[in-house]
Amino acid sequence: MVHKLRKIEKPSEYFLEVLLNLTLFVRFKFPIWHVFATNKNRTYKNIVFDMASKLEVEQYIEIGAGLGDISSRLKRSLLLDNDPRVIYAAKVKHPKAQYKKFDFNIDDFKSLELNRYRTICVIAVNVFQPDELSTFFNKIEVYKGDLIVMTDVISDFCPNPKDFPWIPEVVKNEKYSQIEKKYARDFVRDIIMLRRESIK
């Protein structure tokens, strides 16, 4: 399959952000792919932000937040990542956002004390493999309130869907209802928003 170069809107802003990320990379030595993964050339990040910003929730939680390009723009957000180098860099890039190291185990989920909130939105996009996503849905059961989850699945528009994992068990989970789906063309994935009512 031939990949065409995407047209980047406002290329000067993109290159300025890449330069900033590169400076952070030199200082903190995080994985270099973060340098080029900006809002300007990863349009799925803006799709996630637009979908999430319309919600009325008490708290946003982003798992695998990286340099914070999505949730740093949302009020009442907590950004989680398992790489301390990325967290240090993100704190420099977005000093007003809240960050926490998160290793994705059940104790970490409990430590978030999510049940103090009546409604939360968990953003987990471009972070989980299929088996990890299933595990995530099991662990998030520690939260009993109204829950919205934003994640991604391989789109029906994918030219070679057999080359990628598909996770229908998540979409068909009877506890969750799909309330929105948007296609991210450059990501070849659908961003889906799922809702689960509070657990009594």
C-alpha positions in Angstrom: 0.0 0.0 0.0 1.4 3.4 -1.0 1.1 6.1 1.7 0.6 9.6 0.5 2.1 12.5 2.4 -0.7 14.3 4.3 -1.1 18.0 3.7 -0.3 19.9 7.0 -2.3 23.0 7.6 -0.3 25.9 9.0 3.0 24.2 8.4 4.9 26.9 10.3 3.0 26.1 13.5 3.7 22.4 13.0 7.5 23.0 12.6 7.6 25.3 15.6 5.9 22.6 17.7 8.3 19.9 16.3 11.2 22.2 17.3 9.8 22.5 20.8 9.3 18.8 21.1 12.8 18.2 19.7 14.2 20.4 22.4 12.3 18.5 25.1 13.6 15.2 23.5 17.2 16.4 23.8 16.6 17.2 27.5 14.5 14.2 28.6 15.3 11.4 26.1 11.8 10.1 25.6 10.9 8.0 22.6 11.5 10.1 19.5 8.2 9.4 17.8 6.6 11.8 20.3 8.5 14.6 18.6 6.5 14.5 15.4 3.1 13.4 16.8 1.6 16.9 17.0 -2.0 18.1 16.7 -1.1 19.4 13.3 -0.2 16.1 11.7 -2.2 13.7 13.9 -5.7 14.9 13.2 -7.3 12.2 15.3 -6.1 14.2 18.3 -8.3 17.1 17.3 -11.2 14.7 16.7 -10.9 13.3 20.2 -10.6 16.8 21.7 -13.7 18.0 19.8 -15.8 15.0 20.9 -14.6 15.1 24.5 -15.0 18.9 24.9 -18.7 18.7 24.3 -19.3 16.4 27.3 -20.6 17.4 30.7 -18.4 15.4 33.1 -16.8 16.1 36.4 -13.4 14.8 35.4 -11.4 13.7 32.3 -8.8 11.0 32.6 -6.4 10.3 29.7 -4.4 7.1 29.7 -1.2 7.1 27.7 -1.4 10.9 27.4 2.1 11.3 26.0 3.1 15.0 25.8 -0.4 16.0 26.7 -1.6 17.4 23.3 -5.2 16.3 23.8 -6.2 16.5 27.4 -4.1 19.5 28.4 -6.7 21.5 26.5 -9.6 20.1 28.6 -10.5 21.6 32.0 -10.6 19.2 35.0 -8.3 16.7 33.4 -5.7 14.2 34.7 -3.1 13.0 32.3 -1.6 9.5 32.9 1.5 7.9 31.4 3.9 5.1 32.4 7.0 6.8 31.1 8.4 9.4 33.6 10.5 11.0 30.9 7.4 11.8 28.9 5.7 13.2 32.0 8.6 15.4 32.8 8.6 16.8 29.3 4.8 17.2 29.3 5.0 19.3 32.5 7.4 21.7 30.8 5.2 21.8 27.6 1.9 22.2 29.5 2.7 23.4 33.0 -0.9 24.0 34.0 -2.0 20.4 33.4 -2.0 17.7 36.0 0.0 14.5 35.4 0.6 11.3 37.2 2.7 8.2 36.5 0.4 5.3 35.8 1.5 1.7 35.3 -1.9 0.3 34.4 -2.4 -2.1 37.3 -5.4 -2.5 39.5 -3.7 -0.6 42.4 -3.0 2.3 40.2 -6.7 2.4 39.2 -7.7 2.3 42.8 -5.3 5.1 43.7 -7.0 7.5 41.4 -10.0 7.4 43.8 -12.4 7.8 40.8 -15.5 7.2 42.9 -15.4 10.7 44.3 -16.7 11.8 40.9 -20.3 11.2 39.7 -19.3 11.3 36.0 -15.9 10.8 34.3 -14.7 10.5 30.7 -11.7 8.1 30.2 -9.7 8.8 27.0 -7.7 5.8 25.9 -6.9 6.4 22.2 -3.9 4.9 20.3 -2.6 3.3 23.5 -4.0 -0.3 23.9 -3.6 -3.5 22.0 -6.8 -5.6 21.8 -6.0 -7.8 24.8 -4.9 -4.8 26.8 -8.2 -2.9 26.0 -10.2 -5.9 27.2 -8.2 -5.8 30.4 -8.8 -2.1 30.8 -12.5 -2.6 30.6 -12.2 -5.1 33.5 -10.1 -2.9 35.6 -12.2 0.3 35.1 -15.0 -1.6 36.9 -13.5 -0.2 40.1 -15.3 3.0 39.1 -19.1 2.9 39.9 -20.3 6.2 38.6 -21.5 7.3 35.1 -18.7 6.4 32.7 -17.8 7.5 29.2 -14.9 5.8 27.4 -13.3 7.1 24.3 -11.1 4.6 22.4 -10.3 3.5 18.9 -11.0 0.6 16.7 -9.9 -0.3 13.2 -12.2 1.4 10.7 -14.3 -0.3 8.1 -12.6 2.1 5.7 -9.3 0.4 6.3 -8.0 -0.9 2.9 -6.5 -4.1 4.4 -8.5 -4.8 7.6 -7.0 -8.3 7.9 -3.6 -6.7 8.6 -4.9 -5.1 11.8 -6.6 -6.4 14.9 -10.3 -5.8 15.3 -12.0 -5.8 18.7 -15.7 -6.3 18.3 -16.1 -7.7 21.8 -15.5 -4.2 23.2 -18.0 -2.5 20.9 -20.6 -5.2 21.7 -20.1 -5.1 25.4 -23.6 -5.2 26.8 -22.7 -2.8 29.6 -21.8 -0.1 27.2 -23.8 1.7 24.5 -22.1 3.5 21.6 -23.1 7.2 21.5 -20.8 8.6 18.9 -18.3 7.4 16.3 -16.0 9.5 14.0 -13.6 8.3 11.3 -10.1 9.6 11.6 -8.8 9.3 8.1 -5.1 9.7 8.8 -5.4 7.2 11.6 -7.5 4.7 9.6 -9.5 4.2 12.7 -12.8 5.1 14.2 -12.8 7.1 17.4 -15.7 5.6 19.4 -17.4 7.0 22.4 -19.1 4.5 24.7 -21.3 5.1 27.7 -21.9 2.9 30.8 -24.5 3.9 33.4 -23.5 3.9 37.1 -23.2 0.5 38.8 -25.4 0.1 41.8 
